[in-house]
Amino acid sequence: MTTAWTRTHVEAVANLEVAQLPKLAATEVVRPRSELYYWDMWPVQDRDGNIAHIAGREFWMILTAPDNGDPSGRHFNAKIHLLERKDAKWVDLGPLLPDFGGPYEREWSGSSIWDQGKYVLWFTGAGLEASPGGYQQALFETTANTDSSGLPIEWSSPQPILTDLTPDYIAADAHEGEAGRIKAYRDPAYFRDPADKREYLVFSASHPAGESEYTGAIALAEKVDGKWTLLPPIIHSGGVNNELERAHIVFHKGRYLAFWATQSSTFAPELQHAPTGLYGMSAQALRGPYTPLNGSGLVLANPAGRPSQAYSWSVTRELLVSSFIECADDECSEFAGAPAPLCALAIGPEAKDARPVRMEAVR
C-alpha cells in the first residue's frame, strides 16, 4: 500500500504554527576538522535501531569533502568519515572506507549497524569512476570486523544491491542534472520490524507521476533468503515534491514513524510556501497506510529569518535528531558545513503530532 503525500497535506502548513528550531550562534559552528566540509550524518546502531555502544564508544558516520571554497562542489568529492561522539565533542577518526577503485566515483549517505562484532554499512555509490561528475546513484553493502578498541577493520569489497528496478521506480542513472531536480535512488536506511523481525531497507527514490516532474518517493526493500527484494514504495509525493531525502523509519510506542528531509525549492512551484524541514508520517503497520504528523507532515523547520540554517535531519530510535549547519547568520553569507547540535523530539498520543523539545549542545 502506497500512501500519497498530497497537495492538501502541504497546503495545511500555511495554517499551522510551525515548530521552529532556535537560531544558532556563530560560536556553535564547530567542524571536527577545519579543512573539511561536513554534512549528512548517521549513528552506528544495533539491529533494533538503538545507538550502539561498541567497546564503550559511540560512533557516527558523516559525509565530508575538502573545503575548497566551493560548497556546491562538495557532492562531487564526498567521502564517508567515521566520527566518535566523546565528552560532548565530535572527533573525526578519518575516512571510513579504503579506496576500492569503483565502480562508483564517490560515497553518499547511508546507514550502519553493529551486531556480534560485525559492522554492516549500506551506502550510496554516486557517479561512475569511468565517467566522473555524474549524478548516477546505486546502493552498496559492505561489512567489517571489529578491533579491540571497537573500530571497524578489513572492510569487504562493496557489493551492489537492488539493481533491478520495478515499474514503481525511476532509474537515477542520468549523468547530467541539477541539484533538486535529479531523480533519487539513494540514502539506504536499515530497519528491523519489531513485529516479526524481518529486515528492510528504506531509501529515497523516485516514483512515476504521469507528466509531473515532481516524483519523490520513499522506497522499501525486504531481505528474503539472504537477498534484498524491492517492494512498492510506502509513500510518494507525485506532483507535490521531487525529493524525499534521507528517508527512514523509527518504531516508537507501537507506531511506525516515517521521516524525511526536503527543501522548499523541491516542492511544486505553487507549494513552495512549505519550508525546508523535517517531515514525517505515522502508521500502525510498516507498509501503511500513513497519516501525516501534525496534519501536514511538517515536524520542524528552520527559524524565521534563517530558512536555510540547517538541513538533512535524521531521527534515531531515541528521538534524537541530527542535521548539519548550512549557515549561522541571517544573510547566509558563508557555508558552515558543520554538525548541528542534536535536537530531541516529543511524539504526541497515537503519534498524531511531533515537536522539538530541546537542543543538546555537541561541540
N, C-alpha and C positions, 0 to 999 in steps of 0.2 A: 504494500500500500504506500503510495507516494503522496505526501501532503504538499499542497501548494502554499507558498508564502505569497499572498496576493496583494494587489493594489489597495484593497480595503484595509488590510492589516497595516500597511505602510502609511496610508493616509491618516490613520489614527494617531500617529506620532505627533501630529500638529496639535492635538487636543490633550496631550498628556504632559504632566510635569516630569521633565526629563531628569533622570538621575545622572548628575554631572560629577565627574572627578574634580578634585581641587586643583588649582593652578600649582605647578611645580616651580620651585626657585632654581635659578641657575646653579646654585650650590648642590642641587640634587642630581645634576648630570655628572655621573661618575662612571667613566669607562674603566673596565678592568685593566686594559692596556690602551694608552692614549693614542697609539698609532693605528688603531683599528676602529672600524665601524662595527657596531653590534645591533642586531635586530631580532627576528623571530627566535623564541626560546621555549624549551620544554624540560620538565624534570625527568630523570630516570625513575620509573615507577615499578611496583610489583604487578603481578598479573591481575590483581583486584583493583588497580588504579591508585593505590596509595603511594605517596612519595617514598621511594626505597631508601633504607639506611644500610649502607654497604661498608662493612668494617668500621662502623661508627661514623661514616661520612655521607654527605648528601651531594649528589652530583646532578648537574643540569647540562643541557646541550644548547648551543646558540649558534646562529649564523654570524659569520664575520667576513670582513673584506678590508683590505688596506685603505686607510684614509688618504686618498689621493686628490682630495678636493672636489670630487665628482660623486656626490651621494647617489645619484640615479644610476651610476655605473656599477654600484656595488653588487647588483643582482647577477652581473656577468663575471664576477670574481669571488662568488660566495663559497665559503668553506665552513664546515661544522667544527666548532671548538668545544672542548669539554670544560665546564665550569664546576667549581666547588663552592657551595654556599657555606661559609665558615665565619663564625664570630661576626655575624651581621654584615659580611662583605662577600663580594663576588671575586673569586680567584680564577684567573684564566690559566688552565693547565695545558693549553696548546691544541693543535689540530687533533681531531678525534681519529680520523681515518688516514691510512697511508695513501699515497697516490697509486691507484690500481691501473691507471692507463686506459680509462674509458670503460664502456663506450660513451658515457655521458661526459660533458665538459666540466660541470660544476655541481655542487651539492646544495639543494634547497631543503625546506623544512620536512620534519617527520616526527617520529616518536620512538621511545625506547623503554624496554623493560629489563629488569634483572631478576633472574629466577634460578635458584640452585647453582649458583656460581657461574652462570652464563648471562652475558648481555645479548639482547637481540635489538637490532636497530632497523627500523623501516624509514626510508627517506626518499626524497625526490631527486632523481638524476636529471639535471636540466641541460639542455643543449646537446650537441653532438661533438665529440672530440674531433671528428674528421671535418667538421664544418662549424667553426666557432661562432659564437654570437647569436645563436638562435633561441627560440622560445619553446623548443620541443621539451616534453615532460614525460617521464616514465618513473615507475615505482620500483624500488630495490629493497632487498633484505640482506642483512649480514649479521654474523654472530661473532662473539669474542669470549675468551676465557677471562678469568679474574686473577690478578696477582694478590700477594699477601696484604697489600695496602688497599685493596678494593678497586684498583684501576683496571680498565679493560686492556687486554693484550691479545695479540695474534688474531686480528680481525680476519674473517674469511672473505674471499672474493665476493663482492656484492652480486646477487643474482636477481635478474628482472622478474617481476611478478605481475599478474593481471594484465598481460599484454594483449589478450584477445577481447576486444570491446563488443558489447551487445548493442542493438539499436537504441537502447536507453541513453547512450553516451556519445558525445562528440569527441573525436580524437584531438589531443593537444599536440599536433605534430607540425605546426607552422614554423617556418624559420623566421619570417618577418612578423612584426607585430608592434603593439603599443601597450604599455602598462595600463591595466584596467580594461583592455579590450580583447586581450588574448583569451583563448579557451583554457580550461583548467583540467588537470589530471595530476594532482599533487597533494602534499601535506598529509600523508597517511598517519592515522591515529589509532593505536591499538585499543580494543575494548573487549573484555570478557564479560559475558552476560551472567550476572549472579543467579538468574532464574534457572539456567541449565548448563552453565559453564562452557557454552560454546564460544569460540573465539572469532572476533570480527576485526576488520579494518574499516574505519570511517575516513573518508577523504573528500577533498574539494574537487568537483568535476563540473562538466557542462552537459546539459540535457536539452535535446531538440525542443524548440519552442516556436514552431511554424516559421514565419518570416521575421520574427523578432531576433535582434542581436543580443538580447539580454537573456542568457541561458544558464544562469547559475544553478548548481545542484549540490546536494550532499550525498555522496555515493556510499554504498555498503558492499563489503565482500565478506564471505564466511569461509573459515578454514574447514574443509571437508576432506577426510582421509589424507591429511598432511598437505593439501594443496589449497590455495586461495581460489574461491569461486565468486565471480562477480554477480551481484544481485541488483535489482532495480533500486534507484535512489530512494531515500526515505523522505527527502524534502527537495523541492525545486522552486525556483523563483523566475520561471519563464515569463518574459515580458515586463519583469519588475527590476531585476538586478543581475548583472553579469558575473559577479564573483562572490561566492560564499567561502571566504578564505579561512584556513586553519580549522576546518570543521572537526568536531569531536563530540563524544558522548560522555556524560557523567551520570552515574547512578546515585541518586540521593533520596533517602527515605521512601523507597518503593517507587520512585518515578525515574524515567529516563529523560535526561536533560540534554538536548542537542544545542551546542553553541557554535557560533562562527563570528568572524570579524568581517566587516565590509566598510566601504568608503562612500561618501556622498556622491562622488564622481562616477561610481559604477552603477548607480540607480538609473532607471529610465529618466529622461530629462524632466518630465512633469512630476517626478517623485524625489527630486534632489533636495527637497526640504528636509528629508530624513538625514540625520547626522552620521558622520563617521563614528562607528561604535562597536560594542559587543552586542550581539543579538542572540536570541535563543528561543527554543520551543520545548514543550513538555509533553510526555506521553506516558501511558500506562504499560506499553509494550515497546520493545526496541523498534519494531517496524511500523509503529504508529497505530492510529493517526495522531498527529502532533497538533498542539494548540500553542499559539504564540504567547510567550511570557509577557506580562504587563499589557496584554491585549494587542500589542503591535509587534512584539518580538524584541523591541529595544530594551536592553538591560542596563547599559551605561554608556555615557558619551563624554567627550572632552568638555572642558569648562567653557562657558560663554566667553567669546572674545579670543579663544585659542582652539579652534576646531581641529587643528592638526597636531595637538600636543603629543598624543601617543597613538599607537596602533598595534595590531597583531595580538590581540588579547587571547589568552588560553586559560581555561579553568581546570583546576585539579579536583580530585575527589574530596579534598579537604576544603574546597571552595576558595582556594587562593587563586588570584587572577594575576598572571604575568603579562607583561607587554614591553614595548620599548619606547623610548622618548624620541620623537622626531624633532621637536623644538621646544625650548623652555623660555620663550619670550613671545609677546603678543604679535610681533612683526614676523615671527618665524624666519628670522634673518639668517639662521645658521642651522644646519642639520646636526642634531645632537648625537644620534647613533649610540645610545647607551641603554642598559636595562633600566626600566622604570621601577619605582617602589611597588611592592606587591600590594594588591587590594584584596580584601575579604568580602565575599558576598553573603547576603542573608536571603534565604529562599522561603517564601511565604507558605501558608497552608495549602496543601494539594498542589504545590508548585505553580500557582497561578501568577505569582509576582516574584521579582528578584530585584535586589538593590545593593549597592555597595555600602558597607558599614564602617570600614576603617581602612587606613593605609598603613602598611608596615614599611618603615624605613629600612632599606637594604643598601648598604654602601659597598 
